[in-house]
């Protein structure tokens, strides 16, 4: 009798769980993407220009998990369960930086680094922050990145910089947060690329 009663209770519990799943609304994640306007055409130049390859940007591990990140204090971060990036932010930033560097006119050619040694310089970047800030007064977003350029032949670092941009969020929902992240991302990339400087004394040995 006791065994039969246990079986009945187990069956009832499973039936209630299934009914809840069938009757409840299934929640699916929403996906977002960053968008930065394309770079203008490269200005014409008569001077010899070096070539450049851009490595895929690195980032902290928590920015590679796909979820949009918020920070409730300088020490504590959280993740939105149902709001995620459609593209790895590292891939997006790398592509945007390549596009901007091509349009800057500083280099004769800019490409993604493929391990080959057919360029003069290597650009290595890191996406430091891409997050919502929920402390310190009001809701804000912050984007920060750093980069350096190395002479491939000598191994010498010829340029380095770090940039940061914080934007206040007026529309307090995830689409509004992503919109401000777009703004902060565009400004950060602009600051980084516009600061790139290669010593004039060093020019490409591959130029005629």
C-alpha positions in Angstrom: 0.0 0.0 0.0 2.8 2.4 0.9 4.6 1.6 -2.3 1.4 2.3 -4.3 0.9 5.6 -2.5 4.5 6.7 -3.4 4.0 5.8 -7.0 0.8 7.8 -7.2 2.5 10.9 -5.6 5.4 10.6 -8.0 3.1 10.4 -11.0 1.0 13.4 -9.8 4.2 15.5 -9.4 5.4 14.7 -12.9 1.9 15.4 -14.4 1.8 18.8 -12.6 5.3 19.7 -13.8 4.4 18.8 -17.4 1.2 20.8 -17.2 3.1 23.8 -16.0 5.6 23.6 -18.8 2.8 23.2 -21.4 0.7 26.0 -19.9 3.5 28.5 -19.1 5.0 30.8 -21.7 8.4 29.8 -22.9 10.9 32.7 -22.7 13.5 32.9 -25.5 16.7 35.1 -25.3 16.8 38.3 -27.3 19.9 39.0 -29.3 21.6 42.3 -30.0 24.4 43.5 -32.2 26.7 46.5 -32.2 26.9 48.8 -35.2 29.6 51.3 -36.0 29.3 53.5 -39.2 31.8 52.5 -41.9 35.0 54.4 -42.3 35.3 57.1 -45.0 37.5 56.3 -48.0 41.2 56.5 -47.5 42.7 59.9 -48.5 45.1 59.8 -51.4 48.8 60.0 -50.5 52.1 60.0 -52.4 54.3 59.0 -49.5 55.4 55.4 -48.9 53.2 53.7 -46.3 53.8 50.5 -44.3 51.5 47.5 -44.2 49.6 46.3 -41.1 47.9 43.1 -39.8 45.4 43.2 -37.0 45.2 40.3 -34.5 41.8 39.4 -33.1 41.1 41.5 -30.0 41.5 39.8 -26.7 39.2 40.4 -23.7 38.5 39.3 -20.1 36.8 35.9 -19.9 33.5 37.2 -18.7 33.0 39.2 -21.9 33.3 36.1 -24.0 30.3 34.3 -22.5 27.7 35.9 -24.8 25.5 37.6 -22.2 25.3 41.4 -21.8 27.2 42.4 -18.7 26.1 44.8 -15.9 28.2 45.8 -12.9 26.5 46.6 -9.6 29.7 47.7 -7.9 33.4 48.0 -8.9 33.9 44.4 -7.7 30.6 42.7 -8.6 29.3 41.8 -12.1 26.2 40.2 -13.3 24.8 38.8 -16.6 21.4 39.3 -18.3 19.9 35.8 -18.6 17.8 36.6 -21.7 19.8 39.4 -23.4 22.8 38.3 -25.4 25.2 39.4 -28.1 24.5 38.0 -31.6 28.3 38.3 -32.3 31.3 37.8 -30.2 32.2 41.4 -29.2 35.9 40.7 -29.9 35.1 39.8 -33.5 33.0 42.9 -33.9 35.7 45.3 -32.5 38.4 43.6 -34.6 36.4 44.0 -37.8 35.5 47.7 -37.0 39.1 48.6 -36.2 40.4 47.0 -39.4 37.8 49.0 -41.3 38.8 52.3 -39.6 42.5 51.7 -40.1 42.0 51.0 -43.8 40.2 54.3 -44.1 42.8 56.2 -42.1 45.3 56.4 -45.0 48.1 55.6 -42.6 48.9 52.2 -44.1 49.2 50.8 -47.6 47.3 47.7 -46.6 45.4 46.5 -43.5 44.3 42.9 -43.0 43.4 40.4 -40.4 46.5 38.7 -39.0 46.9 35.2 -40.4 50.3 34.2 -39.0 52.2 35.3 -42.1 55.2 37.6 -42.0 54.3 39.6 -45.2 53.4 42.8 -43.4 55.5 45.5 -41.6 53.5 45.9 -38.4 51.2 43.9 -36.1 48.3 45.6 -34.3 47.3 43.8 -31.0 44.3 45.0 -29.2 42.3 44.2 -26.1 38.6 45.0 -25.3 38.9 45.8 -21.6 35.2 46.7 -20.8 31.8 46.5 -22.4 29.3 46.8 -19.7 26.4 48.6 -18.0 27.3 50.5 -14.8 24.6 50.5 -12.1 26.4 52.3 -9.3 27.8 55.7 -8.7 24.7 57.6 -9.6 22.5 56.8 -12.6 22.8 54.1 -15.2 25.7 54.4 -17.5 27.7 52.2 -19.9 31.4 51.9 -20.3 33.6 50.8 -23.2 37.4 50.6 -22.7 40.1 49.2 -25.0 43.8 49.2 -25.4 46.2 48.4 -28.2 49.8 48.4 -29.4 51.6 48.2 -32.7 54.8 46.1 -33.1 57.4 46.2 -35.8 57.3 42.6 -37.1 60.9 42.6 -38.2 62.5 44.0 -35.0 59.9 43.0 -32.4 59.9 46.6 -31.2 56.7 48.2 -29.9 56.3 51.5 -31.8 52.9 52.7 -30.5 50.5 52.0 -27.6 47.4 53.6 -26.2 44.4 53.0 -24.0 41.0 54.7 -24.4 37.8 54.7 -22.4 34.3 56.2 -22.9 31.4 56.4 -20.5 27.9 57.3 -21.7 24.8 58.1 -19.6 21.7 55.9 -20.3 18.5 57.9 -20.7 16.3 55.0 -21.8 16.4 52.5 -18.9 15.9 49.2 -20.7 18.2 46.8 -22.6 17.7 48.3 -26.1 18.5 51.7 -24.6 21.6 50.3 -22.9 22.8 48.7 -26.2 22.2 51.9 -28.0 24.5 53.8 -25.7 27.0 51.0 -25.9 27.0 51.5 -29.6 27.8 55.2 -29.0 30.5 54.5 -26.6 32.0 51.8 -28.9 32.1 54.2 -31.8 33.8 56.9 -29.8 36.3 54.5 -28.3 37.3 53.1 -31.7 37.6 56.6 -33.1 39.9 57.7 -30.3 42.1 54.6 -30.6 42.5 54.7 -34.4 43.0 58.5 -34.6 45.8 58.2 -32.1 47.8 55.7 -34.2 51.2 57.0 -35.1 54.1 55.3 -36.8 57.6 56.8 -36.8 58.2 58.5 -40.1 61.8 57.2 -40.2 60.5 53.6 -40.5 58.9 52.8 -43.9 58.1 49.6 -45.6 60.9 47.7 -47.2 58.4 46.4 -49.7 57.6 49.8 -51.1 59.2 50.5 -54.6 
